[in-house]
Amino acid sequence: MKVVLIIGAGIGGLTLALKLHSLGVASRIYEAVPKIKSLGVGINILPHAMRELCHLGLEQDIALNSVETQEVQFFNRFGQHIFTDNRGRFGGYEWPQYSIHRGVLQSILLEAVIQRLGHEAVVTNHRLIDLKQTETEVQAIFEIAADKTSQVKVLGDVLIGCDGIHSTVRRKLNPKNDPLVYSGITMWRGVTKWPGFLTGATMIYAGWLQTGKVIAYPIEKADVDGNQLINWLCEFYCSSQKGEGDWGKPGELKDFIWSCDEMNFNWLDIPAMIKRAEFIFEYPMVDRNPLAKWTKERVTLLGDAAHPMYPRGSNGAGQAILDAVDLAKRLSSKVMHQEALELYEHERRPRTTEVVHANRTVPPDAILKEVYDRTGDKPFDEIEDIIKRDELELIANNYKTIAGFDRTSLET
């Protein structure tokens, strides 16, 4: 095999390169930007994805730069506790769950790629503009970002599009209408240095989308003063917006703070925390409709390029990591390259399609909707009078099963 051409140095592309290397398959990553920077805010690495990163020998670096998540606690907007879902090793899993800054995780993966594959394994300043295929190879045509008149052509055995929600590879494979689909929900996100709350390793969900929902969790360990970097988001239903899939769009406090202004709980003053944010991003939640086909001959898609999904359930990065591991195993097998890509798609496309639909219809925060509907958005006396614990567990476990991180799936 000449080389696997990986387009995009995000979490999926970097994981693919590491897994291919561990299986003896050569690859090279091509990234459009001149310099890879630490961008984004917090994400959760769920146990199914952490299992794979542990196998790649990355747990120590991740653990040092993150918070091992103990639990997810659900509250109504009045601060009344609804349900606690223990996570990772605290929930009986063999594998942990970590909350981490997305840019930090990307940096850990990038450093590992450079250490194991060499600096030449990551080529920056190369923006893919076209691709061509023959029976024996694929040709990637790049524009050098600093000099748009200069082009470079690279040959490989296969090409993998890991280039995100605005994927050039996806557009080349599927030139027909493939619009971003707005969910009807807009979120505002940020990070704030703030005193730790609850266990110091708790993720909270509070409120519901009709009136405003907040998610918050720490992504750094406490400093000497007991402060942690808290990742937070506030979201609610908004009228039709033109979502462009831009995670870096600046947001304005005045546009959303009213929706959580009364969420001052005795264990966390949410509006005060948000008002102290280092920055605010606005993101109208978008995805794309699942494709009927990812693969064409020697080219396929991975991660957000293949299955962009609403950011609910901490699943985007996790599914990209699962894609990468499955694809690497196929490419390292003795089957022909095109057959390997087809087998990968046959395994991963139905699974991720189900997650895309679940994020639209029955995400993990469906617990909050159920309580909102049953109480009419009013305080309750006892949660057991509203909904039984076994029903809450059923809702939580249903999403885990769809996303592939239920304990049964991980223990087999």
C-alpha positions as CSV (number, residue, x, y, z in Angstrom):
1,M,0.0,0.0,0.0
2,K,1.3,3.4,-1.0
3,V,-0.4,5.5,1.7
4,V,-3.8,6.3,3.1
5,L,-4.5,10.0,2.4
6,I,-6.4,11.5,5.3
7,I,-8.1,14.9,4.7
8,G,-8.5,16.8,7.9
9,A,-6.5,16.9,11.2
10,G,-9.5,16.8,13.5
11,I,-10.2,14.2,16.2
12,G,-11.4,11.6,13.6
13,G,-8.5,12.1,11.2
14,L,-5.8,12.0,13.9
15,T,-7.3,8.9,15.6
16,L,-7.4,7.2,12.2
17,A,-3.7,7.9,11.6
18,L,-2.8,6.6,15.1
19,K,-4.8,3.4,14.7
20,L,-3.5,2.8,11.2
21,H,0.1,3.2,12.5
22,S,-0.6,0.7,15.3
23,L,-1.7,-1.8,12.6
24,G,1.3,-1.2,10.3
25,V,-0.5,0.9,7.7
26,A,1.1,4.1,6.4
27,S,-0.9,7.3,6.2
28,R,-0.5,11.0,5.9
29,I,-2.8,13.8,7.0
30,Y,-3.5,16.9,4.9
31,E,-4.9,19.9,6.7
32,A,-6.1,23.1,5.1
33,V,-5.0,25.6,7.8
34,P,-1.4,26.8,8.0
35,K,-1.2,26.0,11.7
36,I,-3.4,23.7,13.8
37,K,-4.7,25.7,16.8
38,S,-6.5,24.7,19.9
39,L,-10.1,25.6,19.1
40,G,-13.5,24.9,20.5
41,V,-14.9,24.4,24.0
42,G,-15.7,21.3,26.1
43,I,-16.6,17.8,25.0
44,N,-17.1,14.5,26.7
45,I,-15.3,11.3,25.7
46,L,-17.8,8.6,26.4
47,P,-16.7,5.1,27.5
48,H,-17.0,3.5,24.0
49,A,-14.6,6.1,22.6
50,M,-12.3,6.0,25.7
51,R,-11.9,2.3,25.3
52,E,-10.3,2.9,21.9
53,L,-8.1,5.8,23.1
54,C,-7.0,3.6,26.0
55,H,-6.0,0.9,23.5
56,L,-3.9,3.6,21.7
57,G,-2.1,4.3,25.0
58,L,-3.5,7.8,25.5
59,E,-5.4,7.5,28.7
60,Q,-2.6,9.0,30.9
61,D,-2.3,12.1,28.9
62,I,-6.1,12.6,28.7
63,A,-6.5,12.0,32.4
64,L,-3.9,14.6,33.3
65,N,-5.6,17.2,31.2
66,S,-9.3,16.6,32.0
67,V,-11.9,15.7,34.6
68,E,-13.0,12.1,35.0
69,T,-16.8,12.4,34.9
70,Q,-18.6,10.8,37.8
71,E,-22.2,11.5,37.0
72,V,-24.8,13.4,35.1
73,Q,-27.5,15.0,37.3
74,F,-30.8,16.2,35.8
75,F,-32.8,19.2,37.4
76,N,-35.8,21.2,36.4
77,R,-35.4,24.9,36.0
78,F,-36.3,25.4,39.7
79,G,-33.3,23.4,40.8
80,Q,-35.2,20.3,41.9
81,H,-33.3,17.1,41.4
82,I,-34.8,14.6,38.9
83,F,-32.3,11.9,38.3
84,T,-28.6,10.9,38.6
85,D,-26.9,8.8,36.0
86,N,-23.5,7.5,37.1
87,R,-21.0,7.5,34.3
88,G,-17.9,5.6,33.3
89,R,-16.1,3.7,36.0
90,F,-18.4,5.3,38.6
91,G,-21.3,3.6,36.8
92,G,-19.7,0.2,36.7
93,Y,-18.0,0.5,33.3
94,E,-14.5,-0.9,32.7
95,W,-13.8,2.3,30.8
96,P,-13.9,5.9,32.1
97,Q,-15.6,9.0,30.7
98,Y,-13.7,12.2,30.6
99,S,-14.7,15.9,30.2
100,I,-12.0,17.8,28.3
101,H,-11.5,20.9,26.2
102,R,-11.8,19.8,22.6
103,G,-8.6,21.7,21.6
104,V,-6.7,19.9,24.4
105,L,-7.8,16.5,23.1
106,Q,-6.9,17.5,19.6
107,S,-3.5,18.6,20.8
108,I,-2.9,15.3,22.6
109,L,-3.8,13.3,19.5
110,L,-1.6,15.6,17.2
111,E,1.4,15.3,19.5
112,A,1.0,11.5,19.5
113,V,0.8,11.4,15.7
114,I,4.0,13.5,15.4
115,Q,5.8,11.4,18.0
116,R,4.9,8.1,16.5
117,L,4.7,8.8,12.8
118,G,7.0,11.8,12.5
119,H,6.5,15.5,11.6
120,E,6.1,14.6,7.9
121,A,2.9,12.7,8.7
122,V,0.9,16.0,9.1
123,V,1.0,18.3,6.2
124,T,-0.6,21.7,6.8
125,N,-1.5,24.6,4.5
126,H,-3.0,22.1,1.9
127,R,-6.6,22.7,1.1
128,L,-8.3,19.9,-1.0
129,I,-9.9,21.3,-4.1
130,D,-10.5,18.1,-6.2
131,L,-9.9,14.4,-6.4
132,K,-9.6,11.9,-9.2
133,Q,-9.6,8.1,-9.2
134,T,-8.4,5.3,-11.4
135,E,-8.6,1.5,-11.0
136,T,-5.3,1.5,-9.1
137,E,-5.0,4.8,-7.2
138,V,-6.6,8.1,-6.1
139,Q,-5.2,11.5,-6.8
140,A,-5.8,14.4,-4.3
141,I,-5.3,17.9,-5.7
142,F,-4.5,20.6,-3.2
143,E,-4.3,24.3,-3.2
144,I,-1.6,25.8,-1.1
145,A,-3.4,28.2,1.2
146,A,-0.7,30.8,1.3
147,D,-0.5,30.9,-2.5
148,K,-3.8,30.1,-4.2
149,T,-2.2,29.9,-7.6
150,S,-0.1,26.9,-6.6
151,Q,-1.4,23.4,-6.7
152,V,0.0,20.1,-5.5
153,K,-1.1,16.6,-6.6
154,V,-0.6,13.6,-4.3
155,L,-1.2,9.9,-5.0
156,G,-2.5,7.3,-2.6
157,D,-4.3,4.0,-2.5
158,V,-7.4,5.4,-0.7
159,L,-8.6,8.8,0.5
160,I,-10.6,9.4,3.6
161,G,-12.6,12.6,4.1
162,C,-12.3,13.6,7.7
163,D,-12.9,17.2,6.9
164,G,-15.9,18.0,9.0
165,I,-19.4,19.3,8.5
166,H,-18.3,21.4,5.4
167,S,-16.5,18.5,3.9
168,T,-15.1,19.0,0.4
169,V,-14.8,15.3,0.0
170,R,-18.5,14.8,0.8
171,R,-19.3,17.5,-1.8
172,K,-17.2,15.8,-4.4
173,L,-18.8,12.4,-3.8
174,N,-22.4,13.9,-3.4
175,P,-22.6,17.0,-5.6
176,K,-26.4,17.0,-5.4
177,N,-28.4,19.2,-2.9
178,D,-27.1,18.4,0.6
179,P,-28.2,21.3,2.8
180,L,-27.6,21.9,6.5
181,V,-30.8,21.2,8.4
182,Y,-31.6,23.6,11.2
183,S,-33.0,21.9,14.3
184,G,-35.1,24.8,15.6
185,I,-32.7,25.1,18.6
186,T,-29.9,27.6,19.0
187,M,-27.2,27.2,21.7
188,W,-24.8,29.7,23.2
189,R,-21.6,28.2,24.6
190,G,-18.6,29.4,26.7
191,V,-16.2,28.6,29.5
192,T,-15.8,30.3,32.8
193,K,-13.3,29.9,35.6
194,W,-15.6,29.2,38.6
195,P,-15.7,27.4,41.9
196,G,-16.3,23.7,41.5
197,F,-19.9,22.5,42.2
198,L,-21.4,19.3,43.5
199,T,-18.8,16.5,43.2
200,G,-16.4,18.6,41.2
201,A,-16.8,16.0,38.4
202,T,-20.6,16.3,37.8
203,M,-22.3,17.2,34.5
204,I,-25.6,19.0,35.0
205,Y,-28.7,19.3,32.8
206,A,-31.2,21.9,34.0
207,G,-34.5,23.2,32.5
208,W,-36.0,22.5,29.2
209,L,-36.0,23.9,25.7
210,Q,-39.3,25.8,25.9
211,T,-38.0,28.1,28.6
212,G,-34.3,27.5,28.4
213,K,-32.0,24.6,29.2
214,V,-28.5,24.7,30.6
215,I,-25.7,22.1,30.6
216,A,-22.5,22.7,32.6
217,Y,-19.5,20.6,33.5
218,P,-15.9,21.1,34.5
219,I,-13.2,20.4,31.9
220,E,-10.1,21.1,34.1
221,K,-9.1,20.0,37.6
222,A,-9.5,22.5,40.5
223,D,-6.7,25.0,41.0
224,V,-5.3,25.9,44.5
225,D,-8.3,28.2,45.0
226,G,-10.9,25.5,44.2
227,N,-11.8,27.0,40.8
228,Q,-12.3,24.9,37.7
229,L,-12.8,25.7,34.1
230,I,-16.5,25.2,33.6
231,N,-17.9,24.4,30.1
232,W,-21.5,25.6,29.8
233,L,-24.1,26.0,27.2
234,C,-27.6,27.5,27.2
235,E,-30.1,26.6,24.5
236,F,-33.8,27.0,23.6
237,Y,-36.2,26.8,20.7
238,C,-35.7,29.7,18.3
239,S,-37.5,30.7,15.1
240,S,-36.0,29.7,11.8
241,Q,-32.4,30.7,11.5
242,K,-29.8,30.2,8.8
243,G,-27.4,27.8,10.6
244,E,-24.0,27.7,8.9
245,G,-22.3,25.2,11.1
246,D,-19.8,27.8,12.3
247,W,-18.7,26.9,15.8
248,G,-16.7,30.1,16.1
249,K,-19.6,32.6,15.6
250,P,-19.4,35.2,18.4
251,G,-22.5,35.3,20.6
252,E,-24.1,38.1,22.7
253,L,-25.1,37.7,26.4
254,K,-28.3,39.7,25.9
255,D,-29.7,37.3,23.4
256,F,-30.0,34.4,25.8
257,I,-29.3,35.3,29.5
258,W,-33.0,35.9,30.2
259,S,-33.6,32.2,29.7
260,C,-31.5,31.1,32.7
261,D,-31.6,34.3,34.8
262,E,-33.6,32.6,37.6
263,M,-31.3,29.5,37.7
264,N,-29.5,30.6,40.9
265,F,-29.3,27.3,42.9
266,N,-27.7,27.0,46.3
267,W,-24.9,24.9,44.7
268,L,-24.4,26.9,41.5
269,D,-25.3,30.4,40.5
270,I,-25.7,29.8,36.7
271,P,-26.4,33.3,35.5
272,A,-23.5,34.7,37.5
273,M,-21.2,32.1,36.1
274,I,-22.3,32.7,32.5
275,K,-21.8,36.5,32.9
276,R,-18.2,35.9,33.8
277,A,-17.5,33.9,30.7
278,E,-14.1,34.3,28.9
279,F,-16.0,34.3,25.5
280,I,-19.4,33.3,24.1
281,F,-20.2,31.5,20.9
282,E,-23.6,31.2,19.2
283,Y,-24.4,28.0,17.3
284,P,-27.8,27.4,15.6
285,M,-27.8,23.6,15.8
286,V,-27.6,22.0,12.4
287,D,-26.9,18.6,10.9
288,R,-27.3,17.1,7.4
289,N,-29.7,14.3,6.3
290,P,-28.0,10.9,6.4
291,L,-26.5,9.8,3.1
292,A,-27.5,6.6,1.3
293,K,-23.8,6.1,0.4
294,W,-20.5,7.2,1.9
295,T,-18.1,5.4,-0.4
296,K,-17.2,5.7,-4.1
297,E,-14.4,3.3,-5.2
298,R,-11.3,4.3,-3.3
299,V,-12.8,7.3,-1.3
300,T,-15.0,7.3,1.8
301,L,-16.1,9.6,4.6
302,L,-15.5,9.6,8.4
303,G,-16.9,11.6,11.4
304,D,-18.8,14.8,10.7
305,A,-18.0,14.6,7.0
306,A,-20.0,11.3,6.9
307,H,-22.7,11.9,9.6
308,P,-22.9,15.5,11.0
309,M,-25.3,15.4,13.9
310,Y,-26.8,17.7,16.4
311,P,-24.4,18.2,19.4
312,R,-26.6,16.3,21.8
313,G,-25.5,13.4,23.9
314,S,-21.7,14.1,23.7
315,N,-21.6,11.8,20.6
316,G,-20.0,13.7,17.7
317,A,-16.3,13.1,18.6
318,G,-17.1,9.6,20.0
319,Q,-18.7,8.4,16.8
320,A,-15.7,9.8,14.8
321,I,-13.3,7.8,17.0
322,L,-15.4,4.6,16.5
323,D,-15.4,5.2,12.7
324,A,-11.6,5.6,12.7
325,V,-11.0,2.4,14.6
326,D,-13.3,0.3,12.5
327,L,-11.9,1.7,9.2
328,A,-8.3,1.2,10.3
329,K,-9.0,-2.4,11.1
330,R,-10.6,-3.0,7.7
331,L,-7.7,-1.3,5.8
332,S,-5.1,-3.4,7.7
333,S,-6.9,-6.6,6.7
334,K,-6.1,-8.7,3.6
335,V,-9.2,-7.7,1.7
336,M,-8.9,-5.3,-1.3
337,H,-9.0,-1.6,-0.5
338,Q,-12.4,-1.0,-2.1
339,E,-13.9,-3.9,-0.3
340,A,-12.4,-2.7,3.0
341,L,-14.1,0.7,2.5
342,E,-17.4,-1.0,1.7
343,L,-17.2,-3.2,4.8
344,Y,-16.5,-0.2,6.9
345,E,-19.5,1.6,5.5
346,H,-21.7,-1.4,5.9
347,E,-20.8,-1.5,9.6
348,R,-20.8,2.2,10.5
349,R,-23.3,3.9,8.3
350,P,-26.4,2.3,9.8
351,R,-25.2,2.8,13.3
352,T,-24.4,6.5,12.9
353,T,-27.6,7.1,11.0
354,E,-29.5,5.8,14.0
355,V,-27.6,8.2,16.2
356,V,-28.3,11.2,13.9
357,H,-32.1,10.4,14.1
358,A,-31.9,9.8,17.9
359,N,-30.3,13.2,18.4
360,R,-33.2,14.7,16.5
361,T,-36.0,12.8,18.3
362,V,-35.0,11.0,21.5
363,P,-31.7,12.5,22.9
364,P,-30.5,11.8,26.5
365,D,-32.1,15.0,27.7
366,A,-35.5,13.6,26.8
367,I,-35.7,13.0,30.6
368,L,-36.1,16.8,31.0
369,K,-38.9,17.0,28.4
370,E,-40.8,14.2,30.1
371,V,-40.8,15.9,33.4
372,Y,-41.5,19.3,31.8
373,D,-44.6,17.9,30.1
374,R,-45.9,16.0,33.1
375,T,-45.5,18.8,35.5
376,G,-46.6,21.6,33.2
377,D,-43.3,23.4,34.0
378,K,-44.2,23.7,37.7
379,P,-42.3,22.6,40.8
380,F,-43.1,19.1,42.1
381,D,-43.3,17.8,45.7
382,E,-41.7,14.4,45.0
383,I,-40.3,13.2,41.7
384,E,-41.6,9.7,42.3
385,D,-45.1,11.2,42.1
386,I,-44.3,12.4,38.6
387,I,-42.2,9.6,37.1
388,K,-40.7,6.4,38.5
389,R,-37.0,5.8,38.6
390,D,-37.2,2.7,36.4
391,E,-38.8,4.8,33.7
392,L,-36.1,7.4,34.0
393,E,-33.4,4.7,33.7
394,L,-35.2,3.3,30.7
395,I,-35.0,6.7,28.9
396,A,-31.3,7.1,29.8
397,N,-30.4,3.6,28.8
398,N,-32.3,3.7,25.5
399,Y,-30.0,6.5,24.2
400,K,-26.9,4.7,25.4
401,T,-27.9,1.6,23.5
402,I,-28.5,3.5,20.3
403,A,-25.2,5.3,20.6
404,G,-23.3,2.1,21.5
405,F,-22.1,2.9,25.0
406,D,-24.5,0.8,27.0
407,R,-22.6,-1.6,29.3
408,T,-23.8,-4.7,27.5
409,S,-22.3,-3.6,24.2
410,L,-19.0,-2.6,25.8
411,E,-18.6,-5.8,27.7
412,T,-19.0,-8.1,24.7
